Amino acid sequence: MKQIKTMRTHILMAVLGCLAATLGAQNLTFDDILDDLRDHRTPPTWHAADIFVIDSIYCFSTDPQTGLESPATREYNLEFTEDGQVIRRLRQSWDTTAGDWVNERFYTAVFNDQNLIVELIEQAWDTMAMDWVNDIRTLQTPNANGLFTEILTQFWDAGQQDWRNESLNEFEYDGAGNNTTLIAKKWDADQNQWVNAFKIFNAFDNGRLAADLFQLWNAQTAAWENGNRSFHSYNPTGTKSEILSEIWNAAAPDPFWQRSSRQKFEYNADGLQTLRNLDLWDNVDSAWIHKEQNLDTYTPEGWNDSTTTRFWADTTWVNIFLTARNFDEAGNMTRFEIFLFQNGDWQKVTTCDFFWRLLNPVAVRETPAGGVVRYANPAAPGDPVFWEKLPGSGKLRMALFDGRGHLFFEQKVDNEGVMNLPSDISDGFYTLVIFGEEGLVFSGKIFVYR
């Protein structure tokens, strides 16, 4: 048995070597990066009409030999709904030959009166025609509760100049809105009809996923066949503790469910996941074998600032990937970095910078007892702050504190006046405070954005 295990280890290390070489030569897909952003986005709302949105994203590739960065991909969100959803966005890639950005994809979303996306059209840039051409269309049908019951994907047929069906996902829900069934279908152009592809059943217990079953459609027998299933366990606190997966062994004389993999999770005192272990079942030795491990760390605010992925190599865990994330004072992710472990150290592969802004900024008009304070929000360096008829006698003091609570600026002021924000103030959140002998007169947030 030891020989079999050693052979498996050599194969695993060879696979890891190929994987490392591949990742070193190409970037993580941009859609993967956007998925990570959505998973870790915690945008706050300072005022009723102010919403944080991403203005643009710039991604760079790093040469592992020289450490030099070169442009890779960038994306602009061009238009938003009132609640910050993207209506139009443009993706461009860097052309090393031309030394310039070139168009790649253009996305246009259509929303219904529930503010749900019902149509998404993705266009590709035609370098010959120098114009956008249709590529993919996604049509989503929601029910009265805002849950999607159908998602139809179509590809553009340039010859027919029309949309061609590609795939259809149908969803069913229980009374609590939990997705109990997904049926995926593919379009059969020869038969001009939809044909089943696979089906997923989900079972819930008090709103938590308890089990799932995956089945494949057998066109020859016109029946569903078992593929794999999973059982989900939870801690008393409600966090997930384990996922046990099995595959259907149809080749056995008497088909049965066979162990496949398991995932175990650990959490810190705040209930945030710090560890995920993936083990595979070894049928030869009837034992679990380590496969993959994810380690997560967090900032004091609870933002997931790093994820380390490691693979098991015979007797020890081997570092493979490191995802590092930076956040601003409001919890918006500002930088995303991917590192690959090579030659005993982490080598940066990809960097993405996220640039945020406030949507629908409003002029703040706070009204303390007997007075008014007015300023733009967001504000730029040098913008004025007006105040008048503030309560209290004698001189007042105005102070500006940064997001860490450090005093950035302070001066004496009268009950009425105007002050310009310092020209050397950096982007970020600040707290404006006015106080006098009677105590606090005013306190408000200012977001500075150049």
C-alpha positions in Angstrom: 0.0 0.0 0.0 2.9 2.4 0.7 4.0 2.1 -2.9 0.6 3.1 -4.2 0.6 6.1 -1.8 4.0 7.2 -3.0 3.0 6.9 -6.6 0.0 9.0 -5.9 2.2 11.6 -4.3 4.6 11.8 -7.3 1.6 12.2 -9.6 0.2 14.9 -7.4 3.5 16.8 -7.3 3.8 16.6 -11.1 0.3 18.0 -11.4 1.1 20.8 -9.0 4.2 21.6 -11.0 2.2 21.9 -14.2 -0.4 23.9 -12.4 2.2 26.3 -11.1 3.7 26.7 -14.5 0.3 27.4 -16.1 -0.7 30.0 -13.5 2.7 31.7 -13.8 2.1 32.1 -17.5 -1.4 33.4 -17.5 -3.8 35.5 -15.4 -6.7 34.5 -13.2 -9.8 35.1 -15.3 -11.4 38.5 -14.8 -14.7 37.0 -14.0 -13.1 35.0 -11.1 -11.8 38.3 -9.7 -15.2 39.9 -9.9 -16.7 36.9 -8.1 -14.2 37.3 -5.3 -15.1 41.0 -5.1 -18.8 40.2 -4.8 -18.0 37.6 -2.0 -16.1 40.2 0.0 -17.9 43.4 -0.7 -19.4 45.2 2.3 -20.5 48.6 1.0 -22.0 50.9 3.6 -24.5 53.7 3.2 -23.7 57.0 4.9 -26.7 58.9 3.7 -30.0 57.7 2.3 -29.1 58.6 -1.3 -25.4 57.7 -1.2 -24.3 54.3 -2.4 -20.7 53.1 -3.1 -20.2 51.8 -6.6 -17.1 50.7 -8.5 -16.0 53.2 -11.0 -13.3 51.2 -12.6 -11.0 48.2 -12.1 -7.4 47.9 -13.3 -5.6 44.5 -13.3 -1.9 44.0 -13.9 0.3 40.9 -14.5 3.6 40.5 -12.7 6.7 39.0 -14.3 8.0 36.4 -11.8 11.6 36.9 -12.9 11.8 40.7 -12.9 8.9 41.6 -10.6 7.8 44.2 -13.1 4.0 44.8 -13.6 2.4 45.2 -17.0 -1.2 46.1 -17.8 -3.6 43.2 -18.4 -7.3 44.1 -18.1 -9.4 47.0 -17.1 -13.2 47.5 -16.7 -15.3 50.6 -16.5 -18.8 50.7 -15.1 -20.5 53.3 -17.3 -24.0 53.6 -16.0 -25.9 52.6 -12.8 -29.4 52.2 -11.5 -30.4 54.4 -8.6 -29.5 51.6 -6.1 -26.0 51.0 -7.7 -26.6 48.1 -10.0 -24.5 48.3 -13.2 -26.5 49.0 -16.5 -23.5 49.2 -18.9 -19.9 48.2 -18.5 -16.9 48.1 -20.7 -14.0 45.6 -20.5 -10.7 46.2 -22.3 -7.4 44.3 -22.5 -3.9 45.5 -23.0 -2.4 45.0 -26.4 1.4 44.5 -25.9 2.1 45.0 -29.6 0.2 48.2 -29.9 1.0 49.3 -26.4 -2.5 50.4 -25.8 -5.9 49.3 -24.4 -8.2 47.6 -26.9 -11.9 46.8 -26.5 -12.8 43.3 -25.5 -16.4 43.0 -24.1 -19.4 45.3 -23.6 -22.2 44.5 -21.3 -25.7 45.9 -21.2 -28.3 45.0 -18.6 -32.1 45.6 -18.6 -34.0 45.7 -15.3 -37.6 45.2 -14.6 -39.8 47.1 -12.1 -38.5 44.9 -9.3 -35.0 46.2 -10.1 -33.9 42.6 -11.2 -31.9 41.9 -14.3 -34.1 40.4 -16.9 -31.8 40.7 -19.9 -28.0 40.8 -20.2 -26.4 41.3 -23.6 -22.7 40.7 -23.9 -21.0 42.0 -27.1 -17.5 41.3 -28.4 -15.3 43.8 -30.2 -14.8 43.1 -33.9 -11.4 44.4 -34.8 -12.1 44.1 -38.6 -15.3 46.0 -38.5 -14.2 48.2 -35.6 -17.6 47.8 -34.0 -19.4 45.8 -31.3 -21.1 42.6 -32.4 -23.6 40.5 -30.4 -22.2 37.5 -28.7 -24.2 36.2 -25.7 -27.7 37.0 -24.4 -29.0 35.9 -21.0 -32.8 36.2 -20.3 -33.9 35.8 -16.7 -37.6 35.3 -15.7 -38.5 36.1 -12.1 -41.6 35.1 -10.2 -43.7 37.5 -8.1 -41.3 37.0 -5.2 -38.3 38.1 -7.3 -36.9 34.6 -7.6 -35.7 33.5 -11.0 -37.6 30.5 -12.4 -35.8 30.4 -15.8 -32.5 31.5 -17.1 -32.1 31.2 -20.8 -28.7 31.6 -22.5 -28.5 32.3 -26.2 -25.6 32.8 -28.6 -25.6 35.2 -31.6 -25.8 33.5 -35.0 -24.0 35.8 -37.4 -25.2 33.9 -40.4 -28.8 34.1 -39.5 -28.4 37.5 -37.7 -30.5 36.2 -34.8 -30.1 34.7 -31.4 -29.7 30.9 -31.1 -30.8 29.0 -28.0 -27.9 27.4 -26.1 -28.9 26.4 -22.5 -31.9 26.7 -20.2 -32.0 26.5 -16.4 -35.3 26.0 -14.7 -35.7 26.6 -10.9 -38.3 25.5 -8.4 -38.6 26.8 -4.8 -40.3 25.9 -1.6 -42.6 28.1 0.4 -39.7 29.8 2.1 -38.0 30.7 -1.1 -35.3 28.0 -1.0 -34.2 26.6 -4.4 -35.3 22.9 -4.2 -34.8 21.9 -7.8 -32.6 23.0 -10.8 -33.1 21.4 -14.2 -30.5 22.2 -16.8 -31.3 21.7 -20.5 -29.3 22.0 -23.7 -30.8 23.1 -27.1 -30.9 20.3 -29.7 -30.7 22.2 -33.0 -31.3 19.1 -35.1 -34.5 18.2 -33.2 -35.3 21.9 -32.6 -36.2 21.2 -29.0 -34.8 21.3 -25.4 -33.2 18.1 -24.1 -32.4 17.4 -20.4 -28.7 17.7 -19.3 -28.6 17.4 -15.5 -30.7 18.0 -12.4 -30.0 19.1 -8.8 -32.2 18.5 -5.9 -31.7 20.5 -2.7 -33.2 19.6 0.7 -33.5 22.1 3.5 -33.8 22.0 7.3 -35.0 25.2 8.9 -33.7 27.2 6.0 -30.3 25.5 5.9 -29.1 23.3 3.1 -29.1 19.7 4.5 -28.5 17.6 1.4 -28.2 17.8 -2.4 -28.4 15.3 -5.2 -26.9 15.6 -8.7 -28.3 13.5 -11.5 -27.4 13.2 -15.2 -29.9 12.6 -18.0 -29.4 9.4 -20.0 -30.8 10.0 -23.5 -30.6 6.3 -24.4 -32.8 5.2 -21.5 -34.7 8.5 -21.3 -34.2 8.5 -17.5 -32.3 10.4 -14.8 -29.3 8.6 -13.3 -27.6 9.3 -10.0 -24.3 11.1 -10.1 -23.3 12.4 -6.7 -24.9 13.6 -3.4 -23.8 15.6 -0.4 -24.9 15.9 3.2 -24.3 19.2 5.1 -23.8 19.4 8.9 -23.8 22.4 11.1 -22.5 23.6 14.5 -24.9 24.6 17.3 -24.1 28.3 16.3 -25.4 27.7 12.8 -22.1 27.7 11.0 -21.4 24.8 8.6 -19.1 22.1 10.1 -18.9 19.4 7.4 -19.9 18.5 3.9 -19.8 14.7 3.2 -20.0 13.8 -0.5 -20.7 10.5 -2.2 -20.7 9.3 -5.8 -23.0 6.7 -7.4 -21.0 3.5 -8.3 -23.1 2.4 -11.3 -20.4 0.0 -12.5 -20.6 -2.3 -9.4 -22.7 -5.5 -9.8 -25.0 -4.0 -7.1 -24.7 -0.2 -7.6 -24.3 1.7 -4.4 -23.3 5.1 -3.0 -19.6 5.3 -2.4 -17.7 7.8 -0.3 -16.0 10.5 -2.4 -14.9 13.6 -0.4 -15.5 15.6 2.7 -15.0 19.2 3.6 -14.5 20.3 7.2 -14.7 23.9 8.4 -13.3 25.8 11.4 -14.2 29.3 12.7 -12.8 32.0 14.9 -14.6 33.5 18.0 -16.5 35.9 15.7 -17.9 33.0 13.7 -15.8 33.8 10.6 -14.4 30.8 8.7 -10.7 30.4 9.2 -10.1 26.9 7.8 -11.6 24.6 5.1 -10.1 21.1 4.7 -10.9 19.0 1.6 -10.2 15.2 2.0 -10.6 12.5 -0.7 -11.7 9.0 0.1 -9.1 6.3 -0.7 -10.9 3.1 -1.7 -7.7 1.1 -1.6 -6.9 1.8 2.0 -10.4 2.7 3.1 -9.2 6.0 4.6 -9.4 9.7 4.0 -6.5 11.4 2.3 -5.8 15.1 2.6 -6.3 17.1 -0.7 -6.6 20.8 -0.3 -6.7 23.4 2.5 -7.8 27.0 2.6 -6.7 29.3 5.4 -8.5 32.7 5.9 -7.4 35.7 8.0 -9.4 38.8 8.8 -8.9 42.4 9.8 -10.1 43.6 13.2 -13.2 44.8 11.4 -13.9 41.3 10.1 -12.9 41.8 6.5 -11.3 38.7 4.9 -7.9 40.1 4.0 -6.1 36.9 2.9 -6.9 33.3 1.7 -4.0 30.8 1.5 -4.6 27.6 -0.6 -2.4 24.6 0.2 -2.2 21.1 -1.3 -1.3 17.9 0.6 2.0 16.3 -0.5 2.5 12.9 1.2 3.2 14.2 4.8 2.9 17.9 4.7 0.9 20.8 3.3 2.5 22.7 0.4 1.7 26.4 -0.3 0.1 27.0 -3.7 -1.9 30.2 -3.8 -2.3 33.3 -1.7 -5.1 35.8 -2.3 -4.5 39.1 -0.5 -7.2 41.8 -0.2 -6.9 45.4 0.9 -9.9 47.5 2.1 -10.6 51.1 2.7 -12.1 52.6 5.9 -15.6 51.8 4.7 -14.9 48.1 3.9 -14.7 48.4 0.2 -12.1 46.2 -1.4 -9.4 48.4 -3.0 -6.8 45.9 -4.0 -6.8 42.2 -4.9 -3.6 40.3 -5.3 -2.8 36.7 -6.3 0.5 35.1 -5.3 2.0 31.8 -6.4 4.4 30.0 -4.1 7.6 29.3 -6.0 11.2 28.7 -5.0 10.3 28.9 -1.3 8.6 32.3 -1.5 5.4 34.0 -2.6 5.6 35.4 -6.2 3.0 37.9 -7.2 1.1 36.9 -10.3 -1.9 39.3 -10.6 -2.9 42.6 -9.0 -6.2 44.4 -9.4 -7.0 47.9 -8.1 -10.6 48.8 -7.5 -11.7 52.5 -7.6 -14.9 53.4 -5.8 -17.1 56.4 -5.8 -20.4 57.5 -4.2 -23.4 57.2 -6.4 -26.0 60.0 -6.2 -23.9 62.2 -3.9 -25.9 64.8 -2.0 -25.0 68.0 -0.3 -25.2 67.5 3.4 -27.2 70.0 5.4 -27.0 69.0 9.0 -29.0 71.2 11.4 -27.7 71.3 15.0 -29.9 73.0 17.6 -30.1 76.6 16.5 -27.6 76.3 13.6 -26.7 74.9 10.1 -23.6 73.2 8.7 -23.4 72.7 5.0 -20.8 70.9 2.8 -20.6 68.8 -0.3 -20.4 65.0 0.1 -18.2 63.7 -1.4 -15.9 66.7 -1.2 -12.6 67.5 -2.9 -9.6 69.1 -1.3 -10.2 72.9 -1.0 -14.0 72.6 -1.0 -15.8 74.9 1.4 -17.6 74.0 4.6 -20.2 76.6 5.6 -21.8 77.1 9.1 -24.0 79.7 10.6 -26.0 80.5 13.8 -24.2 77.8 15.8 -25.2 77.7 19.5 -22.8 78.6 22.2 -21.0 81.7 23.3 -17.4 82.6 22.5 -15.0 80.8 20.3 -15.7 77.4 18.9 -13.2 74.8 17.7 -13.5 72.8 14.5 -11.6 69.6 14.1 -11.2 67.0 11.4 -10.4 63.4 12.3 -9.3 60.7 9.8 -10.8 57.2 9.6 -8.4 55.9 12.3 -9.5 58.6 14.8 -6.3 60.7 14.4 -6.6 64.4 14.5 -5.8 65.8 11.0 -6.8 69.4 11.3 -8.0 71.9 14.0 -8.7 75.6 14.2 -10.7 78.2 16.1 -13.9 79.4 14.5 -16.8 81.8 15.1 -20.5 81.0 15.2 -20.7 81.8 11.5 -18.2 81.3 8.8 -16.6 79.3 6.0 -13.6 77.1 5.9 -11.9 75.3 3.0 -10.8 71.7 3.4 -6.9 71.5 3.4 -5.4 71.1 0.0 -3.2 68.2 1.2 -6.0 66.1 2.5 -6.0 62.5 1.2 -9.0 60.5 -0.2 -11.0 58.8 2.5 -13.5 59.2 5.3 -13.2 62.0 7.9 -15.3 63.1 10.8 -15.9 66.8 11.1 -16.5 67.9 14.7 -17.4 71.4 16.1 -17.3 71.9 19.9 -17.2 74.7 22.4 -17.3 75.3 26.1 -20.7 73.8 26.4 -19.6 70.6 24.7 -20.2 69.1 21.2 -22.1 71.3 18.8 -21.9 69.2 15.6 -20.4 65.9 14.3 -20.7 64.7 10.7 -19.0 62.4 8.1 -17.2 63.7 5.1 -16.0 61.5 2.2 -13.1 63.2 0.4 -12.6 62.1 -3.2 -10.3 63.8 -5.7 
